[in-house]
Amino acid sequence: MPFSAPRHRRASLLSTEIVNRSRVLDTLVNNLEGMAYRCLNDAHWTMVFVSQGCADLTGYAPAQLLGCTGVSWEYITHPDDRLRVREVIQSAVASGQRFAVQYRITTLSGQTRHVAERGVAVCDEQDVLVLEGFVEDITQRQATLEALEHAELRYRHIFEHASEGIFQTSRDGHYLAANPALARIYGYDTPAALMADLSDIDRRLYVKAGRREVFHRLMKAQGQVLNFESEVHRRDGTRIWISENAHVVRGPQGEFLCYEGTVQDISERRHYQEQLERQANHDLLTGLPNRVLLNDRIAQGIARATRMGYYLALVFIDLDNFKFINDSLGHAAGDELLKEVAARLTGCLRSGDTVARLGGDEFVLVINDHYRTSSVISLLERMLQDIGRPIVLNGREFQVGASLGVAMFPSDGDDAQQLLKHADVAMYAAKDRGRNNFQFFTRELNRQADERLHLEAAMRSALDHGGFDVHYQPKVDHRRRIVGVEALARWFHPELGAVGPDRFIPIAEETGLILPLTTAIVRRALAAARRWNHARAVPLRLALNLSPQLFLSHDIVAHIAGLLREAEMPSSQVELEITESVFLGDSERAVAILSDFKALGVGLAMDDFGTGYSSLSYLRRFPLDTIKLDRSLVTGLEHEEEVAMIARAAISLGKSLRKTVVAEGVETQAQFDFLRYQGCDEFQGYLLSRPVPEAQITQLLEAGGVIAPAPLPLL
């Protein structure tokens, strides 16, 4: 082996290694900060070896500690610790285990030091049981630990007895620590009860949704929150206002550990502030906003109307004959009248609208989020009726009226001052017209208001005297056989002429006439369908349209069921058509009503499919039997490939969901052929038939019930 050392050289290296190990071991033992030792397992812990470190540890030189004549380690051990130390060591010796014990010693100079001793019992060269170990000075470490314990005790005392709530929470909203003050603030007996119950701070604590998210954003941006005020729920359901100051606690590596902070109950201060603000911004008599707050509400309304594209209506109200009542019955009665009118005006409006009192008997309304003037008119009519209800003052019954002037943003002004001025002008115009009415500042809107009032009166008369008619538009299958009809309301007025549904249906919905109108149409349609289906092998299905407003009424299912019983019409021969708008509000309620209709046995169809943004989800969620493709998916499909692609996809979707697919607005043979080829089930449109009276449907059915293609023009 070319690299092996000669034998004599290897022996030399080995002896050198032995010498070096001995020197290294001696150096290590005598230079350790502490004392290595061997002692007898006797009553005095008689030392037979100690390292040089004993001098720094005890003040004694090694020679002073060795043998029976030296200072014994039992003597050096603090008297109060001797018994405990011996018990620990003897227990370890008896079990053959290593031992570790902390205690005090007294040095040569009389100083007390804390030491930690670790060792083990072994047999020496003469097979005598001895102890070998190491003793180190831990006085400084012990002092640090004691300081920490004292600091923690002081902190715990502050934590437990602080008047402010103190907390630590996780990022996901769980309490990690809470003090008794926080428990009291939130209405809990103990911090443990609070931490167990409030497991989700975001949902369970804050009154206003999203406050925890704001808390997170502030923490992320600043690392702390200062004076973070929120309204919160207490355990018993009451509400209080709190102010939080908190910061992020991070670990040694900068990692997130928790949020830590304090909570104060500021309900009293908050209520005092609200009281001052209310006195500054509200009328003392009625509690309504005053002129100061009104200007702010108008500014907010203008900003919202600009952003949303809606109308803002500003209504100036002056009570009629208020001065007479105030002078004849006294100011106390006048005040009672004003408070009652204020309550009635407030009851007429939505929470997002404003009723303000300017002084005397003058009120101003700020009406938001209207996209049709007709809905504003309907609201003003109801308001006049409500104001006109009898009021009892001093034991006597009175009726008061009001003159209302209306200015509309943006047509009548673009700021609060202009709108108030123009509404005031319109209010005086209402007084000039005989009081107890309303006038718009804009002449055109006044014309519309007059027309609408005239139309409403004409509708009421027509309903009382059977003035509405029903026309029917056939639905055919792919062979052009009539399989059903859709009932459509028609109105011809002797003076107004033909009035379209787009004009009278909205008025019916806004005035509450939609129920009697629908009832009249349904009764006539059911009677006609019963006559047509008498002795037919395959009965026609009668399609009836339900207004979204009527659909969501509380007793619509029972009402339709009663009409079916009255007409002795099987429910299976009736299909109700509803539009997507019924699902945009309370979808759970809509599902419940649809389920009740299904239990009744009627068919359900979604009208105008393809015009809303959520139609696909409705097909999946709601128990619909039929979808009617809106005419916008049909018109032009023979010329425009994109329209054809959308129609093809809609039909495919409906078929895959096992729905009957009906195409509306079919006006050309090319459209009919395309839709038939794509698998459309039924067809409706001017190509086949316009809506016609009952007699013409009867003639078509008697002629075989097939609508033949129109003859081609001669060339």
Buried (B, 14 or more C-beta within 10 A) or exposed (E): EEEEEEEEEEEEEEEEEEEEEEEEEEEEBBEBEBBBBBBBBEEBBBBBBBBBBBBEBBBBBBEBBBEEEBBBBBEBBBEEBBEEBBEBBEEBBEEEEEBEBBBBBBBEEEEEBBBBBBBEBEEEEEEEEBBBBBBBBBBEEBEEEEEEEEEEEEEEEEBEEBEBBBBBBEEEBBBBBBBBBBBBBBBBEEBEBBBEEBEEBBEEBBEEEEBBEBBBEBBEEEEBBEEBEBBBBBBEEEEBBBBBBBBBEEEEEEEEBBBBBBBBBBBEEBEEEEEEEBEEBBBEBBEBBBBEBBBEBBEBBBEBBEEEEBBBBBBBBBBBBBEEBBEEBEEEBBEBBBBBBBBBBBEBBEEEBBBBBBEEBBBBBBBBBBEEBBBBBBBBBBBBEBBBEEBEBEEEEBEBBBBBBBBBBEBBBEEBEBBBBBBBBBBBBBBEEEBBBBBBBBEEBBEBBEBBBEBBEBBBEBBEEEBBBBBBBBBBBBEBBBBBBBBBBBBEBEEBEEBEEEBBBBBBBBBEBBBBBBBBBBBBBBBBBBEBBEEEEEBBBBBBBBBBBBBBBEEBBEBBBEBBEEBEBBBEBBBBBBBBBBBBEEBEBBBEBBBBBBEBEBBBBBBBBBBBEEBBEBBEBBEBBBBBBBBBBBBBBBEEEEBBEBBBEBBEBBBEEEBBBBBBBBBBEEBBEBBBEBEBBBBBBEBBBEBBEBEBBBEBBEEEBEBEEEEEEEE
